[in-house]
Amino acid sequence: MEPLRILFLGDIVGEPGRKAVIEHLPVLRKELGLDFIIVNGENAAGGRGITPRIAIELLRAGAAVITTGDHVWDQAEIVDYFPTEPRLLRPINYPADTPGAGSVVLETPKGKVGVIQAQGRSFMQPPLENPFLAAEEEAARLRAEGVQVIFMDFHAETTSEKIAMCWALDGKVSAIVGTHTHVQTADERILAGGTGCLTDAGMCGPEESVLGRAPESVVWRFRTGMPTRFPIASGPVRLCGAVVDVDPATGRCLEIARFNRLLVVKEVATPLVDSL
């Protein structure tokens, strides 16, 4: 059987990011020969959280699963939506009675694909249960149920915690890609046990920004130390993430590559006006 190809896109930031992702997912599916698409949508609603409407739009555009992170509850209406949509994940290391789930298994023509979401604890709020124990337990459960292909989004602040998670789950999941810091790292690799790793996928948001926010406001905050709003930046959007090829029979990662594309803004021609 041919490899199962997964596209994972990092944190979608605000309206520019989500519009770009929604527009380009069908194109990327065809261009890259994708079998499965996962996106992190935790910053999709104005930079903080996600709404049911945005989740539906991303799913309709071609995302199979939407992951989140520490801003998952920032939009109040999402709480009641979680139990109705299993393809929208919150970190698995929340208490067991938290709305929603931290993993999902979906069928594809090339077999089952499991997706796990976990959140780190180093410099992260709110403090959650141990993500290493939760992820190891869930990966073992999925494997026991016959799921070979398992992808994990680890939403964490520090590179050390994300790299440590890769070593902890090497050979137990197919790939782990980190999110949260919005800056794509250049350390993609496949560990000895067959797990593909990338410390951070980067973001899908405005190119001329500070992590998706307008540079002027962020620079002003650093200069003065005074509180201010951080509006979403405008301009061309860069899509960042990873493309992962997995052996459906064994779950081993065959290849992992960074995905990084600056979208060209289409220029609209100004119609000519006849002079009178």
C-alpha angles and dihedrals in degrees: 000000000000118000118274108241120212127189116201119188120199129230111332107219121209130304096321092054098044094045090051093048094047091049097046104038094085090048094048092048090059097037096049098034093239125189098183135018127201124181133185107228103173094116097037098107106070090315095302123081131321134271129217090249093054092046090053091049092051092048092048090050090059109276110140094193135015119207127194138183142191094344093052095116098040092105107059097209092063093072094072092040096059097075090052097053118049092181090069109079134198122193111294093222094072114108114286095252094056113120114264130011139275097222142032137186120213132184121239132175087259096050139275122332121200122200124196127189122197134169126220126233104213108104090340131129134243098034108235137187119289106293093201093059093042094048094045091050093048094046090052091049093051093047090050088055091054100260108144102171110066124168123190131199108202109196105200142139105224127063090217094059092047094048090046090054090055091055092044092054099035107140092010099079133026098234143353121201121181127224139179105072094073093217117106115232126215100222104099112154145143115244124221094264093055102261117138115218139192118171095215132005095204124224141291103228148091114334096212097058147087103257088327097314128111107274095221095062094045093047089049090053092051092047097047107022088224122135117254141155120273107214120197112264124240135218134066117358128226119208115210133182142096139283113217128190115202133186102239092207098054104018091232118144111245098183139358123191134174116250113211123160132164108210116227114231110235111236115224113219115236109235116241116248118210113233116235 
